[in-house]
C-alpha cells in the first residue's frame, strides 16, 4: 500500500493509480494502432483520456502525449519519411497556425463535424486528380489550410491522413511515417500555444512521460505489423478506419443540431 501511495504522489490531483495504469496501457495500444494502420490512435486516446481527465486539461494533455507519441513514431520510422512532403508541410503549418491565431471564426461545432465527416469520406474513397504530382507550393498551401482548419475542429489526425493518402497512395510505410512527422509539428504547435497560455504542464509531466514511453513501445510493435502487412490490406483497413471516424463525426454533428 505504501508503494502505491508514493506512486500516487507523482500523479495530478484526481487521477488515481488505477486510472493512470489504464491510460499508460491505452497509450501502448493506441500508438500501435496508428503505427500499423496510420489512423485512429489519436482519436481513441482522446476519448479514453476524457474518461478520467478534467475538460480544462484534456486538450493540452492529449496534445503533449500525442506530441511524444508522434515524435517516437517519426523517429522509429524515419527511414520512410518523405522529406520532400514533410518540409513544405512544416512551412505551411507554421503559416496556418500564425494566421489562425489572428482569425476568429464562429462556426457551429455541429456544422463543422458534419462538413468534415462528409469531406473525409469523399477524400478517402475517391482520387484527387494530380495529387501525386502536387509540388512544394501546393503542399505548403494545403498544409496551411489544414493547420488553419485545426484551429476550429479537433480531427487533425484523420484529416492529415486522408490528405497524405492522396499524395502517397501506394506506399503505406511512407504514409504512416510522413503522417507521424506532420502530426509531430501539429502537436508541437499546440503544446507551445497552451504553454504560453499558462497551462501547468509540470503537474502532468510524470504521467505524460510514462505514457509517451509506453506509446513508443506500442509504436515498435505496430511498425512490425505494418511491415508485414500487404499494401492492399493496409489500404482497405485504412479506408475503413477513416470512414468509421468520419461516420462518428457525422453522428455527433447531427446529434448537435437536434
N, C-alpha and C positions, 0 to 999 in steps of 0.2 A: 504493500500500500504506500509505503514511504517513497518508493521509486516512482510510482505513478504521480504522487503529489509533487515531487520535484520536477517531473516532466511537465506537469500542468503549469508550473511556474513560468515556462517558456512560451506558453500559448496566450493569445489575446483573451481578454475578458469575454466570457460567454461561450467559449469554444472548449469543450471537454476533450479528454484524451481519446475517447472512442470516436468522436466526430473527426478529430484530427487524423486518426489512423485510417478512417474511412476515406477521407479526402486524399491522403497520401497514396492509398491503394488505387483510388479512382484516377489519380494523375498518371499512374503507370498504364492503366488500360486505355485511357483516352488518348494518351500520347502514342501508344502502339497502334490505335485505330487510325489516327491521322498519318502516321509514318507508313502504314500499309496501304491505305486507300485514299489518302490525300484530302480527306474531308471528314467532318463530323466530330472530331475530338474536342475542339474548342467550344462548340455549341453545347455538347454533352457536359463538359466541365463547368460551363456557366450555370447550367441547370442544377448540377449537383452542389456547387458552391452556394447557390441560392437557398438550399435546404438548411444551411447552418449559419451563414454569414449575414450580418445586417445589410439592409439595402444600401446604406450610405457607403459601405466598404466593398460592396460586391464587385462593381466595375473596376476600381483600381486594383484590388487584389487579383481579380481574374486577369487583368492586363499584365500584372507583374509575373504571375505564374505562366501565362502564355508567352510572354517575352522570353522567359527562361527555357520553356519547352521548345519554342521555335528556334531559339539560338542553338540549343543542343541538337535539334534535328538538322539544321542547316550545317552545323559543324560535322556531324556524323555522315551526312550525305553530300559534303562539299564537293566531291569529285564530279557530281552530276548537276551542279548548279550552272545554269546558263547565264553567265555574267553579262552577256550582250542584252539580256532581258532584264536582269536584276538591277543593273546600274541605272538605266533610264527610269526604271520603276522607282528607285530611290529618289532621284531628282524630282520626278513627278509627284511623289508622295509628300515631299517637303513643301513643294509649291502648293499642293492641295490643302495641306494642313494649315499653312500660313493663311491662305485665302479663307479657309473655313473658320479660322479664329476671328475674322472680321465680318463674316457674313452671318446674319441671323435670319433664319427662315423658319417660320412657324408652320409646320405641316403636321396634320393629324397623324399620330403614330399608326393608327389602324390603316389609314390610306397608304402610308409608306410600306407597311408589311404586305398589303395586297399587291401593290405595284412591284415591289422587289421579288416577292414569291413568284409572281407570274413571269417576270423577266428572267429569273433563274431557270425556270422550266423551259422557256423558249431557247435560252442560250445553250443549255446543256444537251438538248435534243435536236439542235439544228446546227448548221455550219455557216459561220460568218464568212462571206466571200473576202478573200485577201488577208485573212487573219494571220496566216503563217508568214506572209511577206511584210507584215507590219514593221516599219522602220523604227529607229530610235525615237524620232519625234512623235510618231503615233503612239509608241509605248509610253512615253513620258506624259502625253496628253491623256491617254486612257487611265494611267495610274493617278494622275492629278484628279480626274473625275471621281475615281474610286475613293481616294483619300477624302475628297470633299463629301462624298456620299456617306462615308462612315461618321461624319460629324452629326448626321441626322438619323442614321439607322445603325444597329449593332451587329449586323450579319456580315462582318468583314470577311471572314474565312471562306464561306461558300461563294460569295461574290468574286473574290480573288481567284478561287479555284476554277470557277466557270470561265473567267477571263483567260487564265493561263491555259486551260484545256483547249481553247480555240487556237492558241498560238503553238502549243505542243501536243497535237492530237495523237501522236504515235510514239511518245517517249514518256512512259509512266515515271521512270526514275527522275528524269529532268523536271517533270511536272511537280512531283512531290518536293524535291529538293529546292527548286526555284520558288515554289509557293512558301516554303519554310523561310527562305531568305526574305521574301516580300513581307511575310507576316511578322518577322523579327523587327523590320523597320516600322511597320504599323503600330505594333505594341510598344516599341521603344518610345515613339512619339506620344503615345497615350500615357505611359508612365511618367514621362517628363512633364506633361501637362498637369497631371494630378499632383505630382511632387511640388510644382510651382504654385499650385492652388492650396498647398498646405496639408495634403493628406499625410497622416503619420504612418508611413510605410514601416518604420522601425518596429512598431508594435507587432506587425505581422511577419517580420523578416524570418524568424526561425521556422515558422510553418511554411512560408513561401519557399525557403531554401530546401527544405526536405522534400516538398512536392516537386520542385524542379529536379532534384536528384532522382526521385522515383520515376519522374517523367522521362528522364534521359535513358533509364533502364528500359522503359517501355519503348522508346524510340529504337533502341538497338534490336529488340525482339521484333518490332513491327517492320523494320527495314529488312530483316531476314525474310519475312513473309513476302514483302514487296518484290524482292529479287527472285523469289521462286515463282511468283505469280505470272501467268501468261498475260500479254498485253490485252487480249480480248476480254479476259476475265476481269482485269483491273478496270477497263473501260465500262463494262456492264455494272459492276458494283459501285463505281464512282458515280455513274449516272443515277443509279438507284438511291444512293446516299444523298446526293444533292436534291433529287426530286422529293424525297421524304422530308428533308429540311424545308424545302420550298412550300410543300403542301401544309406543313405545320404552321409556317409563317402566314400562309393564306387563311388557314383556320383561325389563327389568333387575330388576324386583321378583320375577318368577318364578325368574330365574336365582339371585337372592339366597337364595331359600327352598330351592333344590335342593342 
